[in-house]
Structure formats: structure tokens, C-alpha cells
Amino acid sequence: MASPAAISRRIHQKKINLTSLPLYYEGNLWIRQATRKECKYWTELRGTKLFLYTDKLQEKSIDNIDLQSLVSVTNGCPQQKQSAELILRLAKEEIYLKTETPEDIEEWKGFILTVVELSIPNYVSLLPGQILQLKETLEKEKVRRKNEQNTDASSSSAQIDETYEDASRMPECFQEVTRQEATNILNKMSEFGNLILRPGTNSNSFAVSIKEPLQTPSDRPQIKHYRILSTGTGYTIELEDPVNVNSLDEVVNFFVTETRGKLIPLLKHVYDRELGKGSL
């Protein structure tokens, strides 16, 4: 009879054969979605996807959740200092995650935000050893993304060239910044504008980062990010009901129009001017 360690190694190898995505974190999660009742899963964070299994010994996942369209992450009970529930707001749905302890959910939160935002969040309560794990995960994910982009670039260079040729005249609010950099800029410069268009995580995508307008004085400002996919003939805004437009200018106009002007593009020359003053 094979030992538990041997069985574990065999299952691990079979999972590697099924997906090339690196394993960053794993554990039990109770997950609830609009189309799925709350159920306990053995869950693995591989790349930017959550792979769901009925138990730890299952070789093939029964489903997976792509986190690339993550808009925000909040605790399930914000009025409590410690909560064992997390709400993932994706472009098209909300997903509720639960663990047995607040410490476990905080660790999941740290790993999810690190791989999606490519930066270590400074507002999670983790031990030094856990922070070190996040740093190692961050470096691995950066390498994975770079390799993925190089592969995409070599296999579809003609399509990419066409995409950027069409987008050579970028909207004035386009900034060559990362998700985390966009968050920092919006937090510090929202008086000049609260919407930024930026490169996406993949070579054929963009993203819109916004600082959500406050509805009441008691509201807390929230940064959200929306994925914009290039279709070759236009762009798709990944919302619950996807919106197709013809240009990046129309992408920006959609957000401005839908919020009745509450979202204001942060123009590049304004950003450059304030940067020169040392505002950032």
C-alpha cells in the first residue's frame, strides 16, 4: 500500500500535468456564488485562478474561478475587526469566501491581492513569515506573467501590432502604469480626475481604474478596476452585461456617460504637471 506521502506526490504530479499554473496557496474554503449554494471545497490558488476540488485527494478540479477581472475585495462584516468571510467582486459576479478563522481568510486575502495586483497589500494583518511567502509568490507571478506575455507576443504579433496601430492616438487619460500605481495616483490626485485608462495584465487588453464617486458624506472611497479586451475590431468592457464599443475613446466616454459625469478622466498633462510639482 502506498504511503500518504507517496499518494500526495502522485496527485501533485498529475495536477501539474493538467495545468502549468504554479501553486501559490491552498486550503479549505466555503464558497457561495449566485449560481452555486455555499459548499466546502479544497481550493488551490494557481496563477490568478482558484481551482475547486471536492477534497484534497481529487486529481481533477470540478471548476475554477478566474480572478483577472477582480474589481475589489472586502471583508464580509466590515463593522467587525475580524471576519472569517471575504467578498470578491468580479466584473460579472460576487463570490463569497469563508474560512474557519479570521486569520485564514486574511491569508487568502493577502495571496489573492498579491497575484492579481502584482503588489503586496499593506492593509492585511499577517505575520513576518507570511509576508515573506507573499514576496516569494509575487516574484514567481511576475516571472509567470512575463513569460506568458512573451509567448502571446510571439504567437500573435501581427494581431497585437494591429491593435496598437489602431490605438496609436490614445485617450488623454491613458497612463503607462500598473494596477497598484493607478490606485496610488487616484488616491492622491482624485481632485483632478478619478478615471485612468491603463495597460491590462495581458498584451491584448487594457483596464480602466476609477475612484468611485461618493454617494453620501459617510461613504468610504473605493478604487475599482475594469478589464477592457481588444476584439480586433473594437473593445469589450467586461461588466455583468458586457459592453462592446469601437474605440478606447468610446470606452472612456461610456464610464463618464453612465455616471452622468461623476467620473472625470485624469488627463495625462495634468498628471505630468502635478508630478513635476512633487504631488505624488
C-alpha positions in Angstrom: 0.0 0.0 0.0 1.3 3.4 -1.0 2.2 5.8 1.9 0.2 9.1 2.3 3.3 11.0 1.2 3.6 8.9 -2.0 -0.1 9.4 -2.8 0.3 13.1 -2.2 3.3 13.3 -4.6 1.4 11.3 -7.3 -1.7 13.6 -7.1 0.6 16.7 -7.1 2.3 15.4 -10.3 -1.0 14.7 -12.0 -2.2 18.2 -11.3 1.0 19.6 -12.8 0.2 17.6 -15.9 -3.3 19.1 -16.1 -2.2 22.7 -15.6 1.1 24.6 -15.9 0.0 27.2 -13.5 2.1 27.4 -10.3 0.5 26.6 -6.9 0.7 29.6 -4.6 -1.7 28.7 -1.7 -4.2 26.1 -0.8 -6.7 25.2 1.9 -10.4 24.6 2.6 -12.9 27.3 1.6 -16.6 27.6 1.8 -17.7 29.3 -1.4 -21.0 30.8 -2.4 -21.9 32.2 -5.8 -25.2 33.4 -7.4 -25.3 30.1 -9.3 -23.9 27.9 -6.6 -25.1 27.3 -3.0 -22.5 27.5 -0.3 -20.3 24.4 -0.3 -16.9 23.4 1.1 -14.1 22.9 -1.4 -10.4 22.1 -1.2 -9.2 25.2 -3.1 -5.9 25.9 -4.8 -4.7 29.4 -5.9 -2.7 28.7 -9.1 -1.7 31.8 -11.1 -4.7 34.1 -10.9 -7.2 31.2 -10.8 -8.9 29.4 -7.9 -9.2 25.7 -8.7 -12.0 23.9 -6.7 -11.9 20.2 -5.6 -14.4 18.2 -3.6 -11.4 17.1 -1.4 -7.6 17.3 -1.2 -7.1 13.9 -2.9 -9.2 14.7 -6.0 -6.9 14.9 -9.1 -9.0 17.0 -11.5 -10.8 20.2 -10.4 -14.5 20.4 -10.7 -14.4 24.1 -11.5 -12.2 27.2 -11.4 -12.7 30.9 -10.8 -10.7 33.4 -12.9 -9.7 36.4 -10.7 -8.3 38.5 -13.5 -11.5 40.6 -13.6 -11.3 41.3 -9.9 -12.8 44.7 -9.1 -12.5 44.8 -5.3 -12.0 42.6 -2.2 -13.9 43.4 1.1 -14.4 41.7 4.4 -17.9 40.1 4.8 -18.6 42.0 8.0 -16.7 45.4 7.8 -18.1 46.5 11.1 -16.2 43.7 12.8 -12.4 44.0 13.3 -12.0 40.3 12.5 -14.2 38.4 10.0 -13.9 34.9 8.5 -15.7 36.0 5.3 -14.4 37.7 2.2 -16.4 39.2 -0.7 -14.7 39.1 -4.1 -16.4 41.5 -6.6 -15.6 40.4 -10.1 -16.7 42.2 -13.3 -19.7 39.8 -13.7 -20.5 38.4 -10.2 -19.8 38.5 -6.5 -18.2 35.5 -4.8 -18.4 34.9 -1.0 -15.5 33.0 0.6 -15.5 31.7 4.2 -12.8 30.0 6.3 -12.8 28.6 9.9 -10.9 31.5 11.3 -10.3 35.2 10.6 -6.6 34.5 10.3 -7.1 32.1 7.5 -9.3 34.5 5.5 -6.7 37.2 6.0 -4.1 35.0 4.5 -6.3 34.2 1.5 -6.9 37.9 1.0 -3.2 38.6 1.0 -2.4 35.9 -1.6 -5.3 36.8 -3.9 -4.5 40.6 -3.9 -0.8 39.9 -4.4 -1.2 37.8 -7.5 -3.9 40.0 -9.0 -2.4 43.4 -8.3 1.2 42.3 -8.6 2.0 44.0 -5.3 1.8 43.1 -1.6 -1.2 44.8 0.1 -0.2 47.0 3.0 -3.5 46.7 4.8 -3.5 42.9 5.6 -2.6 41.7 9.1 -0.1 38.9 8.5 3.0 37.6 10.3 6.5 38.3 9.0 6.8 34.7 7.8 3.6 35.1 5.8 4.7 38.4 4.3 7.9 36.6 3.2 5.7 34.0 1.4 3.8 36.8 -0.3 7.1 38.3 -1.5 8.2 34.9 -3.0 4.8 34.5 -4.6 5.0 38.0 -6.1 8.3 37.3 -7.8 7.1 34.0 -9.2 3.9 35.6 -10.5 5.9 38.4 -12.2 8.1 35.8 -13.9 5.0 33.8 -15.0 3.2 36.9 -16.4 6.4 38.0 -18.3 6.8 34.5 -19.8 3.1 34.5 -20.7 3.3 37.9 -22.4 6.4 36.8 -24.4 4.5 33.7 -25.6 1.4 35.8 -26.5 3.6 38.3 -28.3 5.5 35.7 -30.4 2.3 33.8 -31.3 0.1 36.7 -32.2 2.5 39.6 -33.0 0.5 40.6 -36.1 -2.7 40.9 -34.2 -1.0 42.9 -31.4 0.6 45.3 -33.9 -2.8 45.9 -35.5 -4.3 46.6 -32.1 -1.7 49.2 -31.1 -1.7 50.8 -34.5 -5.4 51.4 -34.2 -4.8 52.8 -30.7 -1.8 54.9 -31.6 -3.8 58.0 -30.6 -4.6 57.1 -27.1 -7.2 58.9 -25.0 -5.7 61.7 -22.9 -6.3 59.8 -19.7 -4.1 56.9 -20.7 -1.2 56.2 -18.3 1.6 53.6 -18.6 1.0 52.5 -15.0 0.3 49.3 -13.2 -2.9 48.5 -11.2 -1.2 49.4 -7.9 0.3 52.6 -9.4 -3.1 53.6 -10.7 -4.6 53.1 -7.3 -2.0 55.3 -5.7 -2.5 58.0 -8.2 -6.3 58.1 -7.8 -6.0 58.2 -4.1 -3.7 61.2 -4.2 -5.0 63.1 -7.2 -8.7 62.5 -7.4 -9.4 66.2 -7.1 -8.0 66.4 -10.7 -9.8 63.3 -12.1 -11.0 59.9 -10.9 -10.6 57.7 -14.0 -7.5 56.3 -15.6 -7.1 54.1 -18.7 -4.0 51.9 -18.5 -2.5 48.8 -19.9 -4.0 45.5 -18.9 -2.3 42.4 -17.5 -2.3 40.8 -20.9 -0.8 42.1 -24.1 -4.2 42.4 -25.9 -6.1 44.1 -23.1 -6.5 47.4 -21.3 -8.0 48.4 -18.0 -10.0 51.3 -16.5 -9.3 52.2 -12.9 -11.7 54.5 -11.1 -12.1 56.1 -7.7 -15.9 55.6 -7.2 -17.8 58.8 -6.6 -19.2 59.2 -3.1 -23.0 59.0 -2.9 -23.1 60.3 0.7 -20.6 62.0 3.0 -20.4 58.8 5.1 -19.4 56.6 2.2 -15.8 55.3 2.1 -14.0 55.9 -1.2 -13.3 52.7 -3.2 -11.0 52.0 -6.1 -12.3 49.7 -8.8 -10.7 48.2 -11.9 -12.4 47.0 -15.1 -10.9 44.9 -17.8 -11.1 46.0 -21.4 -10.5 43.3 -24.0 -9.4 44.0 -27.6 -11.6 42.1 -30.1 -9.6 43.0 -33.2 -12.5 45.2 -34.5 -13.2 47.0 -31.2 -13.2 46.6 -27.5 -15.3 44.8 -24.9 -15.9 46.3 -21.4 -16.1 43.3 -19.1 -19.2 44.0 -17.0 -22.1 41.8 -15.8 -23.6 42.7 -19.2 -20.5 43.1 -21.5 -20.5 46.3 -23.5 -18.9 46.5 -27.0 -17.5 49.7 -28.4 -15.4 50.7 -31.4 -12.6 52.6 -29.8 -10.8 53.4 -26.5 -12.3 56.9 -26.6 -15.7 55.3 -26.5 -14.6 53.1 -23.5 -13.8 56.3 -21.6 -17.0 58.0 -22.7 -19.1 55.0 -21.6 -17.9 55.4 -18.0 -18.3 59.1 -18.0 -21.8 58.9 -19.5 -23.0 56.1 -17.3 -22.1 58.0 -14.2 -23.6 61.2 -15.5 -20.2 63.0 -15.4 -19.3 61.9 -11.9 -16.3 60.1 -13.3 -13.8 62.6 -14.7 -10.8 61.4 -16.8 -7.4 62.3 -15.2 -5.7 63.8 -18.2 -2.0 63.0 -18.8 -0.8 66.6 -19.0 -2.4 67.3 -15.6 -0.8 64.2 -14.1 2.6 65.2 -15.5 2.2 68.7 -14.2 1.4 67.6 -10.7 4.1 65.0 -10.8 6.6 67.8 -11.7 5.4 69.7 -8.6 6.1 66.7 -6.4 2.4 66.0 -5.7 3.0 62.2 -5.8 
